[in-house]
């Protein structure tokens, strides 16, 4: 049997932009992607702390150490600049493997989305 478990979590980052006219996705600072073990193109769930919205999209790489968190395309309607969001990805694992799996969870600085 396989189950889905938390793989990666970027806990509480500030939205820096929303671009309705972009194709879609969420642009995430490369340093945050690396630290959370999320890869470009990976499906992610977004939870908006400010308005309760929950939705899915995919990650694209933003400039390293830029603090960029930009929602693109239709997802831009679900956030406003300066909203605080949580970014989550899941993995499908065998049940026994899932019992000992340890996710990558990071807690960036909410003010500038930095890791320090």
N, C-alpha and C positions, 0 to 999 in steps of 0.2 A: 504494500500500500504506500502511496505517496501522499504527502500533505504539503500545503503551502505554509511557509514560516517567514517571519521578518528577516530580510537579508541586510537591508541598509536603511539608515534613518538619519536625515539631516534635521535636527530638532530646533525649531524656532529660528527661522531666518527672515529677514525683512525683504519684501518685494521692492525691487529698485525700478521696475518698469513694467508696462503692459503694452504690447504692440498688436493691436487688432488686425492689422493688415499683413502680418507675417503668416506663413503657411500654417504653422501650428507648433506646439511643443513648449518646453520650458528651457530657457537658457540658464545654465548653472556655472558659476565660477569653476574653472578646471581644478583648482586646489581643493574645493569642496567635493567635487566628483571623486578625485583621487583618495581623499581621506575617508570618504564614505563607501568606497568600492562600487560606485555606480558608473556604468559605462555609457558612452554616447549611444543613443538609440534605445536604451533600456526603458521599459515601461515603468512609470512611477505614478504613485497616488499622491495627490496634493490635498492637504487639509488646511483650510483657511481658519485661523484662530479668530479673526475679527468678525466673520459673518457666518461661520459654520459650513460653508461650501466644501464639498468633497468631490473630487473628479480625478480622472486619469489622463495622462498624456505620455510623452516620451522625452527623455533628456537630450539636450544638445550642449556641447562644450562652449563655455564663455571664456573670456580672457582670464588667464591665471592671476590670482590675487587681486582681482578687480572688485570682488564682492557682488558681482552681477547675479541677480535673480530676476529674470524677465519672463513673464507669461506671454505667450504668443498665440495668435489666431483666436479662435473662439474662447479659449481659456482666459484670454485677457478680460473677458466680461465677468469673470468670476472673482476678480481681485481688483484692488486699487493699490497704487504706489503707497508704500509704507505699511501695508498689511503684514502681519506675521503669519508665516505658513510653516507647515511640517511637510517634508518630502520623504516618501516611504517607497521602498521596493521590496518585493517578496521573491522567494525562491521555492521551487518545488523539490523536495527531498524525500528520500525513503524514510519511513517512519522512525526506524532505529537511528539513522544518521541525524535526523532532526532533533532527537533528544539531547545530543551533545553539541549541536551547532551553535556558534556564537556570532551574532550579527555585528556589523560595523555600525556603531551609533556615535554621531558627533554632535557637539553642542557649540556651534559658532557663537561669536559675539553678536547679539541681536542688533546692535547699533550700526555695525559696518560689515557684518557677515564674515569677519575674519576668524581665523582659527586660533589666534593668540589672545 
